[in-house]
């Protein structure tokens, strides 16, 4: 797999053992690990957190990514981007790189309007701390059918995340879309990342179907991320 193949780590601190403080520490360590391994995108998806706690965690995540990028000189053009799940307000507050929208969420146009308004309000306040924010937001959209991918492209999303491709252990009742639907979705003129039950064994079938990359929680969070990335890149 070439480095241009997109890799997207989606967080889930609840999967870590221990109390809240311990889970939070493990999550931030994993985020830093993903950034050091040059995963392209990280989605902070801690939907259960109150706004204040989510904003605090998002700031720490942004700091962890920036620190990992500072230590990984020579790969600056591949700096990991931070996206916040569904919360444009928090993404702007912590100067994240963008947002990840649900399929039934606000439109990418509304996100861009908020970004533009924030940019206008920051005129003369100096350059933002992170490279893409707030000037050029990255917008990912969850999609569950080829028609939703078509809509995401029409709405000028940056990329679509198509799921669930395979059966997921934690939600076995969810009907997998399968590779045929993924292949059809990948015909749309927008990068499509495959999500849902992705493993090292089946990831390549998704890429062969036309996926621009792989999105996952467990694949990254439960393994040594550097080894996962190396395996994918060396066996494509």
N, C-alpha and C positions, 0 to 999 in steps of 0.2 A: 504494500500500500504506500503510495506516495504521501509525503507530508501534507499535500494539499487535501487529502481525504479528511473530512471534518470529524472531530471528536468532541463529544458533548457530555460532560459529567453533570448529572442531576443529583442534588444532595438530598439526604434523608437522615438527619441526626438521630431520629427515633430508632434506627436500626443498630446504633451503637449501645453497648452495655453501660450500666452505671446511672448515676443521678444526672440531673440536667447540666450541671457544671462540667461533669466528666464527658457527657455526650457532646457538648459544645466544644470542648477542647479537642476531642477526637475529630470532630468535623473540620475545625479550622486547620488541623494538621493534615487532613486529607485534601483540603482545598489547596494548601501550600504544595503538597506532593503533586497534585494534578498540574498546578502551574509550572512547577519545576520540570515536569515531564512533557511540557508544551502541549497539553490538551488545549484545543482551540477555545472552547466555551465552557463556562461553569454556570449552571442555573441554581441560584439559591431558592430552594423550594420548601421552605419551612412554613407551610401555610397555617399551622396551628398557633403560631406565635402572635402575641399581641403586637400592635404597631410599634410601640417603643422598643420592645425586645428584638423584633425583627430588624428595625433600623440599626440598633446597636450591633447585632450579629453581622448585618450587611457591611457596616463600616469595618469591622474586624476582618471580614472576608476580603474586602477591597484592599486593606492594608497587607494582608497575607499574600495576596496575588502580586501586589506592587513590590513587596520585599523579595519574593521569589524571582520576579522579573529582573530586579536590580542585581541579584546574585547570578543570574543566567545571562550575562553579557555575551554578545555575539549572536543572540537569537531574539533581539528586540523586535524584529518585524513579525515574530510569531508570538507576541505577548498574549497571554490568556485574557479573554474578555469575560466580564462578570455581568450576568443577566439576573434580574429579580423577577420571581414568578408573580405576574399579574399586578404588581404594585408599582405603577409609574411614579407615584409620589415618592416612594422610598428610593427607587432607582435614581431619581433626580437629587434627592437629599444627600445621598452618599456618593454621587457622581459615578454611578455604575455605567456600564457600556450600553445597557439597553434593558429590555424586558422580554419575558416569555408570556405569551397570551394563551388563555384557554380557547377552545374552539367557539365558545359562547361569550367571549370576553368583549371588551371595547375594541374598536377597530384600530389597525395600525395608523390610520389617518389621525385619530384622536391622540394617539401617543406622540406622533410627530408634532401635532399642534401644541401639546404640553411642553415638548422639548424646545420648540421654537420660542414659546412664551418665556420659558426659563432662561434661554439664551439671551433674549432681549433684556430680561431683568438683571442679567449678570454683566451687561456691557460696562466696561471700565473696572470690573472687579478682579481682573487678572485672569490668567489661563486656568482652565479646570485642572484638577489633580490627575485625572485619567484621560488618556488620549482621545477616546471616541466620545466623551461626554462633556457637555450636553450637546455638542454640535451635530453629531451624526449618530443617532440611536440605532442599535441593532435590535431587530424585532423578530422573534421567533413565534410561530403559531402552531399549536397542537392541532393535528388533523387526523381524522379517522376514516376518511374516504377520499378517493381521487377528486371528487367534486369539491370537497373542502380545501384540498390543495390548490385547485384551480381558483377558488375564491381568495385564498391567501395570496396567491400570485397577483390577482387582480387588485388586491388591496395594498400591494407593494410591500409585503412582508420581506424580511431579509432571507429567511429560510423557513421551511415547514418541517415539523417533526411528526412522522407518520407512525401511528401505533393503534393497538398492539400488533406487531407483525407475527410474533409467536405467542404461545400460551405462557402466562406468567404464573409462577408458583404461588404468589401471594393473592392472586385474583384468578383462580382457575375458571370461574364462571364467565369471565370476559371472553367474548368470541374473537379469536385472532383473525386478523385481516388476511394473512398469508402472503406469500411472495408474489402471487399473480396480481393482487391488488396493489402491492408495493410497486411492482413493475409498471403498472398503469399510472400510478401517481407520479412516478419519476419521469413520465413523458411531459409533464407540465414544465413550463419554463421558469423554474425556481429550484434552488437546491433543496433536496429532500433527505432528511436524516431518518434512519430506521430506529425504532424504539420498541421495547416490549419483548422480554424473554431473550435478549441478545446475549450470546455466549461467544467465546473464542471459536467454538466449533461451527456456529452458524452465521457468524458475522460476514464471512466472505460471500455467502449466498445472497446476502442483502446488497453487497457492493456489486455483485454480478448482475443483480436485478436493476441496477442503475442508481442505487442510493449514493448520495454525495458523501455520506459518512454515517457514523454510528453514534446514537445517544443511549445512555444507560445509567442506571443507578448502581445495581449490584456489581456489574462487570468491573466498574472502577472502584467502588467503595469497599468491596470485599476482597480485593486483590491488590498486589503490588502494581501500582499504576504504571510505573516505568517499564515493568516487564510486560504488561498488557500492551502498551503502546509499541514496544520493541517487537513483540510477537506479531502484531498486526502489520507493522511496517516491513518486517523481514520475510513474511510468508504470503504476501499478496502476489 
